[in-house]
Amino acid sequence: MNKIRISDRTILLKSQGNEATLSFKEKVEIARLLESANVDVVEFPAIENEKTDTLLLKTVCAFLKNSVMSVQVGITPESVEATYNAIKSASKPRLSVALPISPVGMEYTCHKKAPKMIELIKALVEKAVSLCDDVEFVALDATRAEKDFLYDAINTAINAGAKTITICDDEASMLPDTFVNFINEIKENVPAINNVKLGVMCDNKNG
C-alpha cells in the first residue's frame, strides 16, 4: 500500500501575507503542535528577515525530531546556502526549491523566460543537493504552465537530484477529478517521476 504523507503549510502560508501573520511565539507553538501530531512534513517560507527568520528556524530545529523540516530557499545559490546553514542541525532537514512554472509567474517573479528558468531550476537544485540529502522541487502554478515546459522542468529537477516533486494548483483552477487526470498525464510524460516522492498542493480559494 502507498503511504500518504501530510505536509502542513500553516506557518508557510501565514508568513506570506495570505492571512493575518503569526508572531514568533505562535509559529514556534504551531511547530510544536504539529510535531506532537506526527505530521510528516512542516513547511516554512524562505528566509526574508535574516536575523529573525534564522532564529526561528534554529529554535524549531531543537525540538522538531519526527517531522521533516522543509524550508523554501530563495532564487540564488547564496540563499540556498543560507537556508541550509539555518536548518542543518535539524533531525530531518529538507531544502525546498519552489519556483513558478507558468509563463506569467516566471516573468513576474523571476523575470525569466523558459530556457533561463530551466537553467535556474538546475542550478538551485544542484546547489541544494550538494548541501542536503533531502531536496524538493515545487512546481508553483503548474496547472497554468505550458505542458511541455512543465515536463522539462520536472525532468530537470529530478536529473539534478530532487527526491520529491510537488505539483501545485495555486489558482484553484481544477476540480479533484481533473487534477487527478492532470497528474496522471505528467506521470505518463515524465516516467522518472515514478522514482521520486510525488506531492500535490490543491487550493479551494475559489470555493
C-alpha positions in Angstrom: 0.0 0.0 0.0 1.2 3.5 -0.8 1.8 5.8 2.1 0.1 9.2 2.0 2.2 11.8 3.7 0.8 15.0 5.2 2.7 18.2 4.6 1.4 21.1 6.7 1.7 24.6 5.2 0.2 26.7 8.1 3.4 28.5 9.0 4.4 29.0 5.4 1.0 30.4 4.3 0.6 32.6 7.4 4.0 34.1 6.8 3.3 35.0 3.2 0.7 37.6 3.9 -2.3 35.5 2.7 -3.9 35.9 6.1 -3.2 37.6 9.5 0.5 36.9 10.2 1.7 34.9 13.2 4.0 36.0 15.9 7.4 34.4 16.5 5.9 32.6 19.6 2.8 31.4 17.7 5.0 29.9 14.9 7.1 28.0 17.5 3.9 26.8 19.2 2.3 25.6 16.0 5.5 23.7 15.1 5.4 22.0 18.5 1.8 21.0 18.0 2.4 19.6 14.5 5.4 17.6 15.8 3.2 16.1 18.6 0.5 15.3 16.0 3.1 13.3 14.0 2.7 15.4 10.8 5.1 14.1 8.2 6.4 17.5 7.0 6.3 21.0 8.5 6.8 23.7 5.8 8.5 27.1 6.3 8.8 30.0 3.9 12.1 31.3 2.6 14.2 33.5 4.8 13.4 37.2 4.4 14.5 38.8 7.7 17.9 37.1 8.2 18.1 37.6 11.9 14.5 36.8 13.0 13.8 34.1 10.5 17.1 32.3 11.1 16.5 32.4 14.8 13.0 30.9 14.3 14.4 28.1 12.2 17.2 27.3 14.6 14.7 27.3 17.5 12.4 24.9 15.8 15.4 22.6 14.9 15.9 22.0 18.6 12.6 20.1 19.1 11.4 19.0 15.6 12.5 15.4 15.7 10.0 13.3 13.9 8.7 15.6 11.3 10.7 16.7 8.2 11.6 20.4 8.5 11.1 21.7 5.0 12.2 25.3 4.2 11.9 27.1 0.9 15.1 28.6 -0.5 15.3 31.8 -2.4 16.3 32.2 -6.1 20.1 32.5 -5.7 22.7 29.9 -4.7 23.6 32.1 -1.8 20.1 31.9 -0.4 20.3 28.1 -0.7 23.4 28.0 1.4 22.0 30.5 4.0 18.9 28.3 4.4 20.8 25.2 4.8 23.1 26.8 7.5 19.9 27.7 9.4 18.5 24.2 9.5 21.5 21.9 9.2 21.1 20.9 12.9 17.5 19.6 12.3 16.9 15.9 12.6 15.3 15.8 9.1 16.2 18.9 7.1 14.7 19.5 3.7 15.6 22.2 1.2 12.6 23.2 -1.0 13.2 24.8 -4.3 9.9 26.4 -5.1 9.7 28.2 -8.5 6.8 29.4 -10.7 6.3 27.4 -13.9 3.5 29.3 -15.6 4.6 32.0 -18.2 3.1 34.8 -16.1 4.7 33.5 -12.9 8.1 33.1 -14.4 8.3 36.6 -15.7 6.6 38.3 -12.8 8.5 36.6 -10.0 11.9 35.7 -11.6 11.9 37.9 -14.7 13.0 34.9 -16.8 11.9 33.1 -20.0 11.5 29.4 -20.2 15.2 28.5 -21.2 16.6 30.6 -18.3 14.1 29.1 -15.9 15.4 25.6 -16.8 18.9 26.8 -16.0 17.8 28.3 -12.7 16.0 25.1 -11.7 19.1 23.0 -12.5 21.4 25.4 -10.6 19.4 25.7 -7.5 18.5 22.0 -7.2 22.2 21.0 -7.7 23.3 23.6 -5.1 20.7 22.3 -2.7 21.7 18.6 -3.3 25.4 19.5 -2.7 24.4 20.5 0.8 21.4 18.4 1.8 20.3 14.8 1.2 16.6 15.7 1.0 15.7 18.2 -1.7 12.2 19.0 -3.1 11.3 20.8 -6.3 7.9 22.6 -6.0 6.3 23.5 -9.4 4.3 26.5 -8.5 1.3 27.4 -10.6 1.8 24.2 -12.5 -1.7 23.9 -13.8 -1.3 27.1 -15.8 2.1 26.0 -17.3 2.7 25.0 -20.8 2.8 21.2 -20.6 6.0 20.5 -22.5 7.8 23.1 -20.3 6.3 21.6 -17.2 7.6 18.2 -18.1 11.0 19.6 -19.0 11.2 21.4 -15.6 10.3 18.3 -13.7 12.8 16.2 -15.6 15.5 18.8 -15.0 14.8 18.8 -11.2 14.9 15.1 -11.0 18.1 14.8 -13.0 19.6 17.4 -10.7 18.9 15.3 -7.7 15.5 16.3 -6.3 13.9 13.4 -4.3 10.4 15.0 -4.0 8.4 16.7 -6.7 5.3 18.7 -5.7 2.8 19.9 -8.3 0.7 22.9 -7.3 -2.7 24.2 -8.4 -2.2 27.7 -6.9 -5.0 29.2 -8.9 -7.5 26.6 -7.8 -8.4 26.1 -11.4 -9.0 22.3 -11.3 -11.6 20.2 -9.5 -10.2 17.0 -7.9 -11.0 14.6 -10.8 -9.5 17.0 -13.3 -6.4 17.4 -11.1 -6.0 13.6 -10.9 -6.1 13.4 -14.7 -3.5 16.2 -14.9 -1.2 14.3 -12.5 -1.6 11.0 -14.5 -0.7 12.9 -17.7 2.5 14.1 -16.0 3.4 10.6 -14.9 2.9 9.3 -18.5 5.1 12.0 -19.9 7.8 12.1 -17.2 8.5 8.4 -16.3 11.2 9.4 -13.9 8.6 10.9 -11.5 7.7 7.4 -10.5 11.1 7.1 -8.9 10.7 10.0 -6.5 8.1 11.1 -3.9 5.2 12.9 -5.5 3.4 15.7 -3.8 0.3 17.7 -4.7 -0.8 21.1 -3.4 -4.5 21.9 -4.1 -6.4 25.1 -3.3 -10.0 25.9 -2.6 -9.8 29.7 -2.7 -12.5 29.9 -5.4 -14.9 27.9 -3.3 
